[in-house]
Amino acid sequence: MDKRVYNFSAGPSVLPEEVLIEASKEMLNYKGCGMSVMEMSHRSKEFMGINSQAEQLLRELMDIPDNYKVLFLQGGASTQFAMVPLNLFTNSKKADFIDSGAWSAKAIKEAKKYGTANVLASSKESTYSYIPKVAPENFSKDADYFHITTNNTIYGTRFTPDNIPDTGDVPLVADMSSNILSEVYDVSKFGLIYAGAQKNMGPAGVTVVIIREDLMGHAMDIAPTMLDYKIHADSDSLYNTPPCFSIYVCSLVFKWLKDKGGVAAMEKINREKAHILYDFLDNSTMFRGTVAAEDRSLMNIPFVTGNDELDAAFIKEATTKGFVNLKGHRSVGGMRASIYNAMPVEGVKALVALMGEFETKHR
Ligand SMILES: *Cc1c(COP(=O)(O)O)cnc(C)c1O
């Protein structure tokens, strides 16, 4: 390839070209300080500026209320599966879960090490092809928290912002790794939101945590210092060396998103992109989507032909034409197009055109 491809990877995933250009311009000499961001002290004035700018931009983009802290941590979303119970199991040591995918299942497995993980409902028996609905009277009144995965990266389902569980006084915790900043969620409805950066924010290495202040400072005695939210909050995420370069690239992505009009403007584009692909799938006689229509993700769109050989032929042809990483997760098969914020509308239009040609040729 002598040019950039259309990259449909589920993560790490496509970044805005403007951001990559800016990062490359500043690579050798960040704003006249004579070194790259990778080489500077995390206590330097330059890096402290990057760190607070990243936080400020994220606060603006998500309209994060003042009584929430924003943390830049390490260990990926997978570390949050343990960090959440270690900090939030304060009374009943019980949490409610909706098992809507493999990542939810991992969060459940981890929470069980520290208390009770009460699974209210699961769609596992149908390869997680829908979001299970649970009546509020079945929620545990005494749960320390209620956990959902807002977007199921592997299966392509999501809790729409107007359909998240109303958990009352029980803090709602969300793994937003694959759809943070893709559409407008009301942060005040959540006690804690976490997301690995490498899907929709930046390079791997940093995990964003947005936590309501009253949920900090009650970590279990066994919680390692590094897994105590309060420790990180008290030092503005600079308790130890942070993933400096990842945070820097995230700040460029946040700036890019703000220049595009913010999350509401991006949501409009994401809806358009998803509509183009779903509309094609709904009308195709060869390709079809795999999940319940009302739960469809805007970010990850799995689809199949129903014939393994045709799937493989399509993936092969797409790859040679510069549409890469379309192979579906092994548990679903077929294809998956991840169309995060940085995937332009043209990329989705070109993909649909390719699918149309393929369909005509193989009819
Ligand atoms: C990718 C992903 C994870 C795992 O993230 P890591 O940063 O690799 O730990 C967890 N949850 C969801 C929803 C994901 O998409």
The ligand as a Tripos MOL2 file, in Angstrom:
@<TRIPOS>MOLECULE
LIG
   15    15     1     0     0
SMALL
NO_CHARGES

@<TRIPOS>ATOM
      1 C1        -11.7190   -3.3600   23.9340 C.3       1 LIG1
      2 C2        -12.6860   -3.4120   25.0570 C.ar      1 LIG1
      3 C3        -12.2850   -3.7810   26.3630 C.ar      1 LIG1
      4 C4        -10.8770   -4.1980   26.6850 C.3       1 LIG1
      5 O1        -10.0420   -3.1100   26.6700 O.3       1 LIG1
      6 P1         -8.4990   -3.2260   27.0800 P.3       1 LIG1
      7 O2         -8.0870   -1.7920   27.0250 O.co2     1 LIG1
      8 O3         -7.8460   -4.0890   26.0530 O.co2     1 LIG1
      9 O4         -8.4180   -3.8080   28.4390 O.co2     1 LIG1
     10 C5        -13.2290   -3.7630   27.3530 C.ar      1 LIG1
     11 N1        -14.5060   -3.4010   27.1160 N.ar      1 LIG1
     12 C6        -14.9200   -3.0660   25.8790 C.ar      1 LIG1
     13 C7        -16.3540   -2.6880   25.6560 C.3       1 LIG1
     14 C8        -14.0210   -3.0560   24.8180 C.ar      1 LIG1
     15 O5        -14.4390   -2.7070   23.5850 O.3       1 LIG1
@<TRIPOS>BOND
     1     1     2 1
     2     2     3 ar
     3     2    14 ar
     4     3     4 1
     5     3    10 ar
     6     4     5 1
     7     5     6 1
     8     6     7 2
     9     6     8 1
    10     6     9 1
    11    10    11 ar
    12    11    12 ar
    13    12    13 1
    14    12    14 ar
    15    14    15 1
@<TRIPOS>SUBSTRUCTURE
     1 LIG1         1 GROUP 0 **** ****
